[in-house]
Amino acid sequence: MATDLAKYGPWALITGGSEGVGAAAARQLAADGFKLVLVARKPEPLEALKAELEAGGTEVRIKSVDLSADDALAQVRQVTDDIEVGLMFYNAGANSVRGDFVDLDRSITQQVIAVNVLGQADFSRHYGKLMCDRGRGGIVLTGSTGGYSGSATIVTYAASKAFSRIFSEGLWLECGAKGVDVVHLCIGFTATPAMERLGLPIEFAETPEEVARQGLENLTNGPVWVVSTKGTIDGARSANTFDNRADVVRKHTVPPRESTGVS
Ligand SMILES: NC(=O)c1ccc[n+]([C@@H]2O[C@H](COP(=O)([O-])OP(=O)(O)OC[C@H]3O[C@@H](n4cnc5c(N)ncnc54)[C@H](OP(=O)(O)O)[C@@H]3O)[C@@H](O)[C@H]2O)c1
């Protein structure tokens, strides 16, 4: 199903748009006629995807920005202030450093909060306000089944995804009244390059293409869309209970460090 260009176009902004779910969303939106602004840190993958999409006739802007920087939004605005962003897909936000919270450097905690909490809030305020003033648009905020329970070694990450889900729900109600769709896209284990780099067994994971497709196809099915395949809903459901939180937290501390070798 094509994403509605008249409702969510002409430009789509994708943070974390150089690989994985973000790149898959970019390709799908390009096929539907959207112009794209792609944001990530490393310039080379951004340039490669830009070249690929432009070869197919899509207009693409790229911006190399670290979303944890204080001025991340200001930097991205340099390439969006003169265009109409009708769709924002805030994708970046995976946890790349694991460890017991009390042992991790404060800067790692701050970075996760900057990208997943402050970043989602800042970008939603700025682009959401413009969309609400126009009376149309869409916002996808990427979450995780990890946001349904606490989890050892990713304490701050799990909490940040819980923030994203609850934040999305309230935003959905406010923005929906102004013609703007908001959906928290709850993702389970997905075969992205970031997970591959962590050495996780991605052969069991959902594809980024399927996750991006579900996010875009369910823009009007907010406030929360849990990826419906590969057991993701079951994972979220079993973590989303008032009973036996101790057991839930122990069970959902996956993958355990000892089984992955990731420290
Ligand atoms: N993959 C999974 O199994 C899984 C499971 C649950 C939830 N999720 C969620 O799905 C989203 C995508 O995850 P992912 O696995 O693809 O990894 P990711 O690292 O969150 O996303 C990869 C994309 O984001 C960019 N990026 C990462 N950190 C950035 C930063 N600080 N500033 C700017 N761009 C940044 C990457 O490019 P650069 O590295 O060049 O910056 C790349 O384009 C995340 O929100 C994650 O929490 C993923």
The ligand as a MOL file (V3000), in Angstrom:
LIG
                    3D

  0  0  0     0  0            999 V3000
M  V30 BEGIN CTAB
M  V30 COUNTS 48 52 0 0 0
M  V30 BEGIN ATOM
M  V30 1 N 17.2430 -3.5950 15.2590 0
M  V30 2 C 16.5280 -4.0650 16.2760 0
M  V30 3 O 16.5540 -5.2640 16.6030 0
M  V30 4 C 15.6350 -3.1160 17.0340 0
M  V30 5 C 14.7990 -3.6410 18.0480 0
M  V30 6 C 13.9750 -2.7860 18.7150 0
M  V30 7 C 13.9450 -1.4410 18.4140 0
M  V30 8 N 14.7810 -0.9580 17.4320 0 CHG=1
M  V30 9 C 14.7450 0.4640 17.1610 0
M  V30 10 O 14.7630 0.6700 15.7560 0
M  V30 11 C 15.4890 1.8700 15.4470 0
M  V30 12 C 16.5560 1.5520 14.4230 0
M  V30 13 O 17.4620 0.6490 14.9950 0
M  V30 14 P 18.7350 0.0770 14.2260 0
M  V30 15 O 18.9450 -1.3000 14.7310 0
M  V30 16 O 18.6340 0.2660 12.7830 0 CHG=-1
M  V30 17 O 19.9540 0.9530 14.7770 0
M  V30 18 P 20.1630 2.5630 14.9050 0
M  V30 19 O 21.5910 2.7590 15.1940 0
M  V30 20 O 19.1940 3.1280 15.8660 0
M  V30 21 O 19.7520 3.1160 13.4900 0
M  V30 22 C 20.6070 3.1130 12.4500 0
M  V30 23 C 20.5090 4.4300 11.7410 0
M  V30 24 O 20.5240 5.5220 12.6670 0
M  V30 25 C 21.7170 6.3080 12.4750 0
M  V30 26 N 22.1210 6.7820 13.8040 0
M  V30 27 C 22.3860 6.0410 14.8860 0
M  V30 28 N 22.7260 6.8270 15.9170 0
M  V30 29 C 22.6660 8.1020 15.4710 0
M  V30 30 C 22.9220 9.3710 16.0650 0
M  V30 31 N 23.3290 9.4930 17.3330 0
M  V30 32 N 22.7700 10.4710 15.3090 0
M  V30 33 C 22.3770 10.3800 14.0180 0
M  V30 34 N 22.1000 9.2110 13.4220 0
M  V30 35 C 22.2640 8.0770 14.1320 0
M  V30 36 C 22.6560 5.3490 11.7800 0
M  V30 37 O 23.6660 5.9540 10.9980 0
M  V30 38 P 25.0690 6.4190 11.6580 0
M  V30 39 O 25.5750 5.2590 12.4410 0
M  V30 40 O 25.9210 6.7850 10.4850 0
M  V30 41 O 24.7380 7.5930 12.5090 0
M  V30 42 C 21.6950 4.6340 10.8500 0
M  V30 43 O 21.2910 5.4420 9.7840 0
M  V30 44 C 16.0330 2.3820 16.7790 0
M  V30 45 O 15.1930 3.3760 17.3080 0
M  V30 46 C 16.0040 1.1570 17.6780 0
M  V30 47 O 15.8940 1.4730 19.0400 0
M  V30 48 C 15.6160 -1.7640 16.7510 0
M  V30 END ATOM
M  V30 BEGIN BOND
M  V30 1 1 1 2
M  V30 2 2 2 3
M  V30 3 1 2 4
M  V30 4 1 4 5
M  V30 5 2 4 48
M  V30 6 2 5 6
M  V30 7 1 6 7
M  V30 8 2 7 8
M  V30 9 1 8 9
M  V30 10 1 8 48
M  V30 11 1 9 10
M  V30 12 1 9 46
M  V30 13 1 10 11
M  V30 14 1 11 12
M  V30 15 1 11 44
M  V30 16 1 12 13
M  V30 17 1 13 14
M  V30 18 2 14 15
M  V30 19 1 14 16
M  V30 20 1 14 17
M  V30 21 1 17 18
M  V30 22 2 18 19
M  V30 23 1 18 20
M  V30 24 1 18 21
M  V30 25 1 21 22
M  V30 26 1 22 23
M  V30 27 1 23 24
M  V30 28 1 23 42
M  V30 29 1 24 25
M  V30 30 1 25 26
M  V30 31 1 25 36
M  V30 32 1 26 27
M  V30 33 1 26 35
M  V30 34 2 27 28
M  V30 35 1 28 29
M  V30 36 1 29 30
M  V30 37 2 29 35
M  V30 38 1 30 31
M  V30 39 2 30 32
M  V30 40 1 32 33
M  V30 41 2 33 34
M  V30 42 1 34 35
M  V30 43 1 36 37
M  V30 44 1 36 42
M  V30 45 1 37 38
M  V30 46 2 38 39
M  V30 47 1 38 40
M  V30 48 1 38 41
M  V30 49 1 42 43
M  V30 50 1 44 45
M  V30 51 1 44 46
M  V30 52 1 46 47
M  V30 END BOND
M  V30 END CTAB
M  END
